């Protein structure tokens, strides 16, 4: 590969999409399509350069969850700001504004709907559940930070 081709290959910063469920100033949850885009090209050890978007360092808890077929988690808030990545199966998340998003393996989301205010029906946070004929396996990385009530604040 020529030097120009190599430079072109490394000049196109990637973006990684994610769904963000967040709470507005009125305590209503919403879902917004966002993207990670603060990637920098760098090596890990002696490996070839790769794109890295390093997030703030902090304490976190990793939780693997298996949602059974037909499972529905009625209205609730995320236990902490967390990254959620389905590993297999499909699930949905419905926010208080009525937006419903279905996600399968590899579709990243950020759960950050803490401090919602119950609506006239008592709904607070989000509903979620499985949508396929197989369990949904999720990996959750719970970040021990305060929620930020702004869509797409993580770049």
Secondary structure, 3 states (H helix, E strand, C coil): CCHHHHHHHHHCCCCEEEEEEEECCCCCEEEEEEEECCCEEECCCCCCCEEECCCCCCCEEEEEEEECCCCEEEEECCCCCEEEEEEECEEEEEECCCCEEEEECCCEEEEECCCCCCCCCCCCCEEEEECCCCCEEEEEEEECCCCCCCCCCCC
